[in-house]
């Protein structure tokens, strides 16, 4: 379908409709919220046979991957419904009154959370179900009691319209306000800017590029009344391979890492883009194994020509760069790019900030280090990442404690086995890290806690009984 930008009047109308529906949605019983979320999940599953081929036509991600992602999206929706049924969106912390003057005495205080209001949600290109129209950001905002205006990603417009139609049918069937979930679209940056600037929008969630996310984050903070902007921007996800791990299972780890680099043609926010190994026989042997394993992978076509052009520019920037050696530059297979592997040392990485940038696609940079100090320096130079993986830090040693502290300082998730691609949807998950991996390191976009982004704490002092009864705290 031909994608045209939503006119400014249409963006304004969508935001206004979301604002009109917000009070009613926030006031409905939690059971009504849970029913909608489950209804959306059921409708997605019922439309699987039509949606998966459509998504594949627009994204080239393959039926198997997309079927799994649709299942994940349904799992998220039902998971938030379960959280809503359990009362998670309306937590209550109650302190009874104590006679006397402060600090010993106090009034009756009840701390609650309230929905922030309409949320702008920017769909991602690389997850057309799980981070799109009915993805985790939308589900968590609806569960929190907020209405949503989605900016569809231009990389899959027909799928986005199909998903919006499913949502509209569910909302109508459950006799809920039409403005509960609105959608706008467009390639132009002006559509996104208009959405973030609209006075009816009270928060925004974004998954995408650093450049686009930072521009929107600045707009969110430049408003007369700034709003929270939860952006997941980009990450190089360092993997530290210590000699202890390589001695035990170097070949298996090389195969596993190569698969993670090439998974989804490297178009995952958690794709490992940086490998840190010791400059010794075990480290260099592992790099040779990784080079061969990566050469054996067969990435598929990328999401769109713009992302492919960005990947081509990223690898071109590294080819022939001072201090950087090309270990692998596999030829493209038709529309699918070949995987790439580059190498430098710690001094080269620390001196050249361009090496710290993410190359979105099947590429990785190997950094050889002489010791723990250089490892820590390289991690510190990364500044912020969604993940850091530490292979071989299993024993309680002073060096491993220092390494873990360094990893925790820059990452939202620290792995001690496996690879960073693949994000479990569970209460203990943290998907978000320090800048520049995300704009808010104190929140997660995956798991039940994602709801907290779209709620604001309020303390009720000496509240009347009717209000406390409504909150379940008499």
C-alpha positions as CSV (number, residue, x, y, z in Angstrom):
1,X,0.0,0.0,0.0
2,X,1.1,3.6,-0.6
3,X,2.1,5.2,2.7
4,X,1.1,8.8,3.2
5,X,1.8,11.0,6.2
6,X,-1.1,11.6,8.5
7,X,-2.0,15.3,8.2
8,X,-1.4,17.5,11.3
9,X,-5.1,17.7,11.8
10,X,-5.4,13.9,11.9
11,X,-2.6,13.6,14.5
12,X,-4.4,16.3,16.5
13,X,-7.7,14.5,16.2
14,X,-6.2,11.2,17.3
15,X,-4.6,12.8,20.4
16,X,-7.8,14.6,21.2
17,X,-9.8,11.3,20.9
18,X,-7.3,9.6,23.2
19,X,-7.6,12.4,25.7
20,X,-11.4,12.2,25.6
21,X,-11.4,8.5,26.3
22,X,-8.7,8.6,29.0
23,X,-10.9,9.4,32.1
24,X,-13.4,6.7,31.3
25,X,-10.7,4.0,30.6
26,X,-8.9,4.9,33.8
27,X,-12.1,4.7,35.8
28,X,-13.3,1.3,34.5
29,X,-13.0,-1.7,36.8
30,X,-9.8,-3.7,36.4
31,X,-11.7,-6.6,35.1
32,X,-12.7,-4.6,32.0
33,X,-9.0,-3.8,31.3
34,X,-8.0,-7.4,31.6
35,X,-10.9,-8.5,29.3
36,X,-9.7,-6.1,26.5
37,X,-6.1,-7.4,26.8
38,X,-7.3,-11.0,26.5
39,X,-9.6,-10.1,23.7
40,X,-6.8,-8.6,21.7
41,X,-4.6,-11.7,22.3
42,X,-7.5,-14.0,21.2
43,X,-8.1,-11.9,18.0
44,X,-4.4,-11.9,17.2
45,X,-4.2,-15.7,17.4
46,X,-7.4,-16.1,15.3
47,X,-5.9,-13.9,12.6
48,X,-2.5,-15.7,12.6
49,X,-2.9,-17.3,9.1
50,X,-3.5,-13.9,7.5
51,X,-1.1,-11.8,9.6
52,X,2.1,-13.9,9.5
53,X,2.3,-14.0,5.6
54,X,1.6,-10.3,5.5
55,X,4.3,-9.5,8.0
56,X,6.8,-11.7,6.1
57,X,6.0,-9.8,2.8
58,X,6.9,-6.5,4.5
59,X,9.8,-7.5,6.8
60,X,11.5,-10.6,5.3
61,X,11.8,-12.0,8.8
62,X,10.4,-15.5,7.9
63,X,7.3,-17.3,8.9
64,X,8.9,-19.3,11.8
65,X,10.3,-16.1,13.4
66,X,7.1,-14.2,12.9
67,X,4.9,-17.0,14.2
68,X,7.0,-17.1,17.4
69,X,6.8,-13.3,17.7
70,X,3.0,-13.3,17.3
71,X,2.9,-15.9,20.1
72,X,5.1,-13.7,22.2
73,X,2.8,-10.8,21.6
74,X,-0.2,-12.8,22.7
75,X,1.8,-14.0,25.8
76,X,2.6,-10.3,26.7
77,X,-1.1,-9.3,26.4
78,X,-2.3,-12.2,28.5
79,X,0.5,-11.6,31.0
80,X,-0.5,-8.0,31.5
81,X,-4.1,-9.2,31.8
82,X,-3.1,-11.5,34.6
83,X,-1.3,-8.6,36.3
84,X,-4.3,-6.4,36.0
85,X,-6.5,-9.2,37.5
86,X,-4.1,-9.4,40.4
87,X,-4.4,-5.7,41.1
88,X,-0.9,-4.7,40.0
89,X,-2.0,-1.4,38.4
90,X,-3.6,-0.2,41.7
91,X,-1.0,-0.9,44.4
92,X,-1.8,0.7,47.8
93,X,0.7,1.5,50.6
94,X,-1.2,2.5,53.7
95,X,0.2,4.1,56.9
96,X,-2.3,4.5,59.7
97,X,-2.4,7.8,61.6
98,X,-0.4,8.1,64.8
99,X,-1.4,10.7,67.3
100,X,1.1,13.4,68.2
101,X,3.4,15.8,66.4
102,X,6.0,14.8,63.7
103,X,8.3,13.1,63.5
104,X,6.7,10.5,65.9
105,X,3.1,11.4,65.0
106,X,1.7,11.5,61.5
107,X,-1.5,11.8,59.6
108,X,-3.1,8.9,57.8
109,X,-1.3,8.4,54.4
110,X,-2.1,6.1,51.5
111,X,0.2,6.0,48.6
112,X,-1.4,5.0,45.2
113,X,-0.5,5.1,41.5
114,X,-2.6,6.8,38.9
115,X,-2.5,6.6,35.1
116,X,-0.5,9.5,33.5
117,X,-2.9,9.9,30.6
118,X,-2.6,9.4,26.8
119,X,0.7,7.8,25.7
120,X,2.4,8.2,22.3
121,X,3.8,4.8,21.2
122,X,6.4,4.6,18.4
123,X,6.4,1.1,16.8
124,X,9.7,-0.6,16.0
125,X,10.8,-1.8,12.6
126,X,12.4,-5.0,13.8
127,X,9.6,-6.4,15.9
128,X,6.4,-6.0,13.7
129,X,4.3,-7.7,16.4
130,X,6.0,-7.6,19.8
131,X,7.0,-3.9,19.6
132,X,4.4,-2.6,17.2
133,X,0.7,-1.6,17.3
134,X,-0.3,-4.2,19.9
135,X,3.1,-4.9,21.3
136,X,4.5,-4.6,24.8
137,X,4.4,-0.8,25.1
138,X,0.8,-0.6,24.0
139,X,-0.1,-3.5,26.3
140,X,1.6,-2.1,29.3
141,X,0.1,1.4,28.8
142,X,-3.4,-0.1,28.4
143,X,-2.8,-2.2,31.5
144,X,-1.7,0.9,33.4
145,X,-5.0,2.6,32.6
146,X,-3.8,4.8,29.8
147,X,-5.1,5.4,26.3
148,X,-2.6,5.1,23.4
149,X,-1.8,6.8,20.1
150,X,0.4,4.6,18.0
151,X,2.7,5.9,15.3
152,X,2.9,2.9,12.9
153,X,6.3,2.0,11.6
154,X,6.5,2.8,7.8
155,X,8.4,-0.5,7.3
156,X,5.2,-2.5,7.6
157,X,2.2,-0.3,6.9
158,X,-0.2,-3.0,5.7
159,X,0.4,-5.1,8.8
160,X,0.0,-2.1,11.0
161,X,-3.4,-1.3,9.5
162,X,-4.5,-4.9,9.9
163,X,-3.5,-4.8,13.6
164,X,-5.2,-1.5,14.1
165,X,-8.4,-2.9,12.5
166,X,-8.3,-5.9,14.9
167,X,-7.9,-3.6,17.8
168,X,-10.8,-1.4,16.7
169,X,-13.0,-4.4,16.3
170,X,-12.2,-5.6,19.8
171,X,-12.8,-2.2,21.3
172,X,-16.1,-1.9,19.6
173,X,-17.2,-5.4,20.5
174,X,-16.5,-4.7,24.2
175,X,-18.3,-1.3,24.0
176,X,-15.3,0.7,25.0
177,X,-14.4,4.3,24.0
178,X,-13.3,4.6,20.3
179,X,-10.4,6.8,21.4
180,X,-8.8,4.1,23.5
181,X,-6.4,3.1,20.8
182,X,-5.6,5.4,17.8
183,X,-3.0,5.1,15.0
184,X,-1.2,7.6,12.9
185,X,1.4,7.0,10.2
186,X,4.1,8.5,8.0
187,X,7.7,8.5,6.8
188,X,8.1,12.2,7.7
189,X,9.7,13.1,11.0
190,X,7.0,15.8,11.3
191,X,4.4,13.2,12.2
192,X,6.4,12.0,15.1
193,X,7.3,15.5,16.2
194,X,3.6,16.5,16.1
195,X,2.7,13.5,18.2
196,X,5.3,14.2,20.9
197,X,4.5,17.9,20.9
198,X,0.7,17.5,21.2
199,X,-0.5,18.8,24.6
200,X,-2.9,15.8,25.1
201,X,0.1,13.4,25.2
202,X,1.5,12.8,28.7
203,X,4.2,10.2,28.0
204,X,5.9,8.5,25.1
205,X,7.6,5.2,24.4
206,X,10.0,4.6,21.5
207,X,12.1,1.8,20.1
208,X,14.4,2.7,17.3
209,X,17.6,4.5,16.2
210,X,19.7,6.7,18.4
211,X,19.3,9.6,16.0
212,X,15.5,9.4,15.9
213,X,15.1,8.7,19.6
214,X,17.3,11.6,20.7
215,X,15.5,14.0,18.5
216,X,12.1,13.0,20.0
217,X,13.6,12.9,23.5
218,X,14.7,16.5,23.0
219,X,11.2,17.5,21.8
220,X,9.6,15.8,24.8
221,X,11.8,17.8,27.2
222,X,11.5,21.1,25.3
223,X,7.7,21.2,25.6
224,X,6.2,23.9,27.9
225,X,5.2,21.0,30.1
226,X,7.9,18.3,29.5
227,X,6.8,14.7,29.5
228,X,8.6,11.4,30.2
229,X,10.1,9.8,27.1
230,X,11.0,6.2,27.4
231,X,13.3,5.5,24.4
232,X,15.2,2.3,23.7
233,X,17.9,3.6,21.3
234,X,20.7,1.3,20.5
235,X,23.3,-1.0,22.0
236,X,26.5,-2.8,21.2
237,X,26.0,-5.4,23.9
238,X,29.6,-6.4,24.8
239,X,30.5,-10.0,25.3
240,X,33.6,-10.6,27.5
241,X,35.1,-14.1,26.9
242,X,37.5,-14.9,29.6
243,X,40.2,-17.6,29.2
244,X,38.5,-19.9,31.7
245,X,35.4,-20.2,29.6
246,X,37.2,-20.6,26.3
247,X,39.4,-23.4,27.7
248,X,36.2,-25.3,28.6
249,X,34.0,-24.8,25.6
250,X,35.6,-22.4,23.2
251,X,34.3,-24.0,20.0
252,X,30.7,-24.3,21.2
253,X,30.7,-20.7,22.4
254,X,32.1,-19.6,19.0
255,X,29.2,-21.3,17.2
256,X,26.7,-19.9,19.7
257,X,28.0,-16.3,19.4
258,X,28.1,-16.5,15.6
259,X,24.4,-17.6,15.6
260,X,23.5,-14.7,17.9
261,X,25.3,-12.1,15.7
262,X,23.5,-13.3,12.6
263,X,20.1,-14.0,14.2
264,X,17.4,-12.0,12.5
265,X,20.2,-10.6,10.2
266,X,21.6,-8.8,13.3
267,X,18.5,-6.7,13.6
268,X,18.0,-7.2,17.3
269,X,18.6,-4.5,19.9
270,X,20.5,-7.1,21.9
271,X,22.6,-8.3,19.1
272,X,26.2,-8.8,20.3
273,X,28.3,-6.1,18.5
274,X,31.5,-6.2,20.6
275,X,33.6,-9.1,21.7
276,X,36.4,-8.6,24.3
277,X,39.0,-11.4,24.4
278,X,42.5,-11.7,25.9
279,X,45.4,-11.2,23.5
280,X,46.7,-14.7,24.1
281,X,46.6,-18.1,22.4
282,X,43.2,-19.0,23.7
283,X,41.7,-15.7,22.8
284,X,43.1,-15.6,19.2
285,X,42.2,-19.2,18.7
286,X,38.6,-18.4,19.7
287,X,38.6,-15.5,17.2
288,X,39.6,-17.9,14.4
289,X,36.8,-20.3,15.5
290,X,34.3,-17.4,15.5
291,X,35.4,-16.2,12.1
292,X,34.7,-19.6,10.6
293,X,31.5,-20.1,12.4
294,X,30.2,-16.6,11.3
295,X,31.3,-17.3,7.7
296,X,29.0,-20.4,7.8
297,X,25.9,-18.4,8.7
298,X,23.4,-17.3,6.1
299,X,21.7,-14.0,7.1
300,X,18.4,-13.2,5.4
301,X,17.3,-10.0,3.7
302,X,17.2,-6.9,5.9
303,X,14.0,-5.2,6.9
304,X,14.1,-2.5,4.3
305,X,16.5,-0.6,2.0
306,X,17.1,2.2,4.4
307,X,18.3,-0.3,7.1
308,X,20.4,-2.1,4.5
309,X,22.0,1.2,3.5
310,X,22.8,2.0,7.1
311,X,24.5,-1.4,7.5
312,X,26.5,-0.9,4.3
313,X,27.6,2.5,5.5
314,X,28.5,1.0,9.0
315,X,30.7,-1.7,7.6
316,X,32.3,0.6,5.0
317,X,33.3,2.9,7.9
318,X,35.2,0.1,9.5
319,X,36.9,-1.4,6.4
320,X,40.3,0.1,6.1
321,X,40.0,2.3,9.2
322,X,43.3,3.0,11.0
323,X,43.9,0.3,13.6
324,X,41.0,-1.9,12.4
325,X,41.6,-5.3,10.7
326,X,38.9,-6.9,8.6
327,X,38.6,-10.6,9.6
328,X,35.5,-11.4,7.6
329,X,33.6,-9.6,4.8
330,X,31.3,-12.3,3.4
331,X,29.8,-11.4,0.1
332,X,26.1,-10.6,-0.1
333,X,23.7,-13.3,-1.3
334,X,21.3,-11.4,-3.5
335,X,19.3,-9.1,-1.3
336,X,20.8,-10.6,1.9
337,X,24.0,-9.1,3.3
338,X,27.0,-11.2,4.3
339,X,28.3,-11.2,7.9
340,X,31.2,-9.0,8.8
341,X,33.9,-9.3,11.6
342,X,36.5,-6.7,12.5
343,X,39.3,-6.5,15.0
344,X,41.3,-3.9,16.9
345,X,43.1,-3.7,20.2
346,X,42.1,-1.8,23.4
347,X,44.2,1.2,22.6
348,X,42.6,1.5,19.2
349,X,39.1,1.2,20.6
350,X,39.7,3.7,23.4
351,X,41.2,6.2,21.0
352,X,38.5,6.1,18.3
353,X,35.0,6.9,19.5
354,X,33.6,5.9,16.1
355,X,34.3,2.3,17.0
356,X,31.8,2.6,19.9
357,X,28.8,3.1,17.6
358,X,26.4,0.3,16.8
359,X,26.4,-1.3,13.4
360,X,22.8,-2.5,13.0
361,X,23.1,-5.8,11.2
362,X,25.2,-9.0,11.2
363,X,28.5,-7.5,12.2
364,X,30.8,-7.5,15.3
365,X,34.0,-5.9,16.4
366,X,36.6,-7.9,18.3
367,X,38.8,-6.0,20.8
368,X,41.9,-7.8,22.1
369,X,42.9,-6.8,25.6
370,X,46.1,-7.6,27.6
371,X,44.6,-7.8,31.1
372,X,41.7,-7.0,33.3
373,X,42.6,-3.3,33.4
374,X,42.2,-3.0,29.7
375,X,38.9,-5.0,29.8
376,X,37.5,-2.6,32.4
377,X,38.6,0.4,30.3
378,X,36.9,-0.9,27.2
379,X,33.7,-1.5,29.1
380,X,33.8,2.0,30.7
381,X,34.2,3.5,27.2
382,X,31.0,1.8,26.0
383,X,29.1,4.1,28.5
384,X,25.7,2.4,28.3
385,X,24.4,-0.9,26.9
386,X,21.2,-3.0,27.2
387,X,23.4,-6.0,28.1
388,X,26.9,-7.2,29.0
389,X,27.8,-10.9,28.8
390,X,30.5,-12.3,31.0
391,X,31.7,-15.8,30.1
392,X,34.0,-17.4,32.7
393,X,33.3,-15.1,35.7
394,X,32.0,-18.1,37.7
395,X,34.4,-18.1,40.6
396,X,34.3,-15.7,43.5
397,X,37.6,-13.8,42.9
398,X,38.6,-10.2,43.3
399,X,39.0,-9.8,39.5
400,X,35.5,-11.2,38.8
401,X,34.0,-8.9,41.4
402,X,35.6,-5.9,39.7
403,X,34.4,-7.2,36.3
404,X,30.8,-7.7,37.5
405,X,30.7,-4.2,39.1
406,X,31.9,-2.7,35.8
407,X,29.3,-4.6,33.8
408,X,26.5,-3.6,36.2
409,X,27.6,0.1,35.9
410,X,26.9,0.2,32.1
411,X,24.2,-2.4,31.5
412,X,20.6,-3.2,32.4
413,X,21.1,-6.9,32.1
414,X,24.3,-8.9,32.9
415,X,24.5,-12.5,31.5
416,X,26.9,-15.2,32.8
417,X,26.0,-17.8,30.2
418,X,24.3,-17.9,26.9
419,X,24.0,-14.9,24.5
420,X,22.1,-11.6,24.8
421,X,19.6,-12.2,22.0
422,X,16.4,-13.5,23.4
423,X,14.6,-11.5,26.2
424,X,12.6,-13.4,28.7
425,X,9.2,-11.8,29.6
426,X,9.2,-12.1,33.3
427,X,9.0,-10.0,36.5
428,X,12.7,-10.1,37.1
429,X,13.6,-8.8,33.6
430,X,15.3,-5.5,33.0
431,X,15.2,-4.3,29.4
432,X,16.8,-0.8,29.4
433,X,20.2,0.5,30.3
434,X,22.2,3.7,30.8
435,X,22.5,6.3,28.0
436,X,22.8,5.8,25.1
437,X,21.1,2.4,25.1
438,X,18.0,4.1,26.5
439,X,16.8,7.5,27.7
440,X,15.8,6.2,31.1
441,X,17.9,3.5,32.8
442,X,15.4,3.3,35.7
443,X,12.6,1.6,33.7
444,X,12.1,-1.5,31.7
445,X,10.1,-2.0,28.5
446,X,9.7,-5.8,29.1
447,X,8.0,-7.5,32.0
448,X,5.2,-6.4,34.4
449,X,7.2,-3.5,35.7
450,X,6.8,-1.8,32.2
451,X,3.4,-0.6,33.5
452,X,5.1,1.7,36.0
453,X,6.4,3.9,33.2
454,X,2.8,5.1,32.6
455,X,1.7,5.7,36.2
456,X,2.4,8.4,38.7
457,X,2.6,8.0,42.5
458,X,0.1,10.1,44.6
459,X,-0.1,10.2,48.4
460,X,-3.6,10.6,49.8
461,X,-3.5,12.3,53.2
462,X,-6.5,11.7,55.6
463,X,-8.5,10.6,52.6
464,X,-12.3,10.0,53.1
465,X,-13.5,6.4,53.7
466,X,-15.3,6.3,50.3
467,X,-12.1,6.9,48.5
468,X,-10.1,4.4,50.5
469,X,-12.9,1.9,50.0
470,X,-12.6,2.4,46.2
471,X,-8.9,1.7,46.5
472,X,-9.4,-1.4,48.5
473,X,-7.9,0.1,51.7
474,X,-10.5,1.1,54.4
